[in-house]
Amino acid sequence: MPHNKNLKGVGSKEQRMYEHIKGSAEKSGKYGGRAKEVAARTVMKLHKEKGHQRGD
């Protein structure tokens, strides 16, 4: 699956998580056209909860 958008300030593991969440949200249709936004917000929330700084 090609990466069409990289999240700034996250590692490769979190980038893969973003792609997975985005794909699941698009497939389910639950969030309409907001799948990318929901995935990005979810990953960034987890990133911050783990105490990571941008780029970690």
C-alpha positions in Angstrom: 0.0 0.0 0.0 1.7 3.2 -1.1 2.0 6.1 1.4 0.2 9.1 -0.1 0.6 11.3 3.0 3.3 11.2 5.7 2.4 12.5 9.1 4.9 15.0 10.3 6.8 14.2 13.4 5.9 10.5 13.8 8.0 7.3 13.3 7.6 4.6 10.7 5.5 2.4 13.1 3.1 5.2 13.7 2.9 5.9 10.0 1.9 2.3 9.4 -0.7 2.6 12.1 -2.1 5.7 10.3 -2.3 3.8 7.0 -4.1 0.9 8.7 -6.6 3.1 10.6 -7.2 5.2 7.4 -7.8 2.1 5.3 -10.2 0.6 7.9 -12.1 3.8 8.2 -12.4 4.2 4.4 -13.5 0.6 4.0 -16.2 0.8 6.7 -17.5 4.2 5.4 -18.2 5.1 9.1 -16.5 8.6 8.8 -17.5 9.5 5.3 -14.8 11.7 3.7 -13.0 12.2 7.1 -11.1 9.0 7.2 -7.7 10.7 6.8 -8.5 13.2 9.5 -9.8 10.6 12.0 -6.7 8.4 11.4 -4.3 11.4 11.8 -6.0 12.6 15.0 -6.0 9.1 16.5 -2.3 8.5 15.8 -1.2 11.9 17.0 -3.2 11.4 20.2 -1.5 8.1 20.9 1.9 9.7 20.0 1.4 12.5 22.5 0.0 10.1 25.2 3.3 8.1 25.0 5.2 11.3 25.7 6.9 11.5 22.4 8.0 14.8 21.0 7.7 15.6 17.3 10.1 13.5 15.3 10.4 10.7 17.9 
